Amino acid sequence: MISPKQLSIWHPFTQEALDPQPIHIERGEGVYLYARDGRRLLDAISSWWVNLHGHAHPQIAEAIAEQVRKLEHVVFAGFTHDAAEELAWRLRRILPQPLEHLFFSDDGSTAVEVALKMALQYWHNLGQQRKSRFVALEHAYHGDTAGAMSVGADSDFVTAFQELRFPVLRAPSAHCFRCPVGKQRATCNIDCTEPLARLLEERHDEIAAVIVEPLLQGAGGMIVHPVEFLQRIRKLCTQYGVLLIADEVLTGFGRCGRMFACELAGVVPDLMCLSKGLTGGFLPLAATACTAAVHETFCGPDRSRTFFHGHSYTANPLGCAAAIASLKIFDSEPVFERIAAIEKIHREQAPALARHPAVADVRTIGTVMAVELRADDPGYFSELRPALYDFYLSKGVLLRPLGNVVYILPPYVITAEQLQYVYDVIGESLDRVPRLAAQRS
Ligand SMILES: Cc1ncc(COP(=O)(O)O)c(C=O)c1O
């Protein structure tokens, strides 16, 4: 057997000098991953938030197999194919109506890059070149490519890449647990949007777009926003003539309880980024949706209006076939009933967790539940993280805490018993937090 060291594979977000060897997974089925060493792991994070209907779902597997026998790929400039057309048709049926046009790319980061470039060129094509700056939220995460890193928050992830990041205007996030303006949610008037309101009032003529992760900031610590926060941002963008980009890469396809998080707030953005769950977690594919108003500025006899962006695998037919199959499962299986059942369990479990002395805050939205633990060293590099991670694996559960924030983000096919097991394991870990912390120091 070849050891991973001999293979020289460089794994993402992994410190080889400190982290254990990667676990070799041979197959997946439903919520479970089966390792070569005989272990069975319950995937409680949907393999980095991509899986919706369970691993190796036969319908998606079959759709990919069928497509690959027909057409594996074709250049997407000057050519099109059935899978892209059917997927576009299906997405248009579920996207908020004004989002009519779809630009395909490869993953969450490229969906964000596309949205940023589209927003910039939209104003350029309108002759308003001065509108070239972006506003992003504190705690934001939009991916690891240069533009996505720029709109992402200042964090340890991006320290080494400062020179690559373009300057971005920042606005507070509605992080109610650490309210940026010192208010209480029960009595506040979403006062945390005041700095954004001032920024837009003063500088809207130089701002192209505001980019947000609607209602749930994922990698920044599973921060859940009140719907009023997103609603206020939408209003402000409209009032000041600034585009709103909703990065639904994580929140899309049911994670927050509705097909898209924006729906929960009754908000329609000007651009929307989709990826992760788009293919049910089978293949990398992304789409950036925009309104007709945005799209039409790119059309005309002047070639310089063209959106000069594309990737070799744009609209890859296999990815499109997987996405179509995943969307069909929303029709053929009780997906939203499963989502509602997960949501209900999260709501039932939250109060007891919140009372635990090791817990600082509990946040839930849709199928996502996050527990922020008290820690002497809060943040992504908290020593609790590796201790908790190892503990969960030892119990057969894949949970990847974001520092001292433990979260559950399961495939929708998880059963009540399986989810209860994850809660039991988290409960056990909370009782051991002091010992886990000591173990690492
Ligand atoms: C909200 C959001 N946007 C963009 C991305 C980047 O996606 P990818 O890792 O597919 O490039 C992520 C990844 O976690 C994300 O959570």
The ligand as an SDF file (V2000), in Angstrom:
LIG
                    3D

 16 16  0  0  0  0  0  0  0  0999 V2000
  -20.3820   31.3670    0.7300 C   0  0  0  0  0  0  0  0  0  0  0  0
  -19.2610   30.7380   -0.0320 C   0  0  0  0  0  0  0  0  0  0  0  0
  -18.8830   31.2780   -1.1930 N   0  0  0  0  0  0  0  0  0  0  0  0
  -17.8940   30.7390   -1.9370 C   0  0  0  0  0  0  0  0  0  0  0  0
  -17.2240   29.6190   -1.5120 C   0  0  0  0  0  0  0  0  0  0  0  0
  -16.1150   29.0350   -2.3330 C   0  0  0  0  0  0  0  0  0  0  0  0
  -16.5170   27.8500   -2.9140 O   0  0  0  0  0  0  0  0  0  0  0  0
  -15.4370   26.8170   -3.5020 P   0  0  0  0  0  0  0  0  0  0  0  0
  -14.7380   26.2370   -2.3330 O   0  0  0  0  0  0  0  0  0  0  0  0
  -16.2670   25.8250   -4.2490 O   0  0  0  0  0  0  0  0  0  0  0  0
  -14.5340   27.5890   -4.3960 O   0  0  0  0  0  0  0  0  0  0  0  0
  -17.5930   29.0250   -0.3090 C   0  0  0  0  0  0  0  0  0  0  0  0
  -16.8960   27.8300    0.1880 C   0  0  0  0  0  0  0  0  0  0  0  0
  -17.0190   27.3940    1.2900 O   0  0  0  0  0  0  0  0  0  0  0  0
  -18.6340   29.6020    0.4650 C   0  0  0  0  0  0  0  0  0  0  0  0
  -19.0120   29.0810    1.6350 O   0  0  0  0  0  0  0  0  0  0  0  0
  1  2  1  0
  2  3  1  0
  2 15  2  0
  3  4  2  0
  4  5  1  0
  5  6  1  0
  5 12  2  0
  6  7  1  0
  7  8  1  0
  8  9  2  0
  8 10  1  0
  8 11  1  0
 12 13  1  0
 12 15  1  0
 13 14  2  0
 15 16  1  0
M  END
$$$$
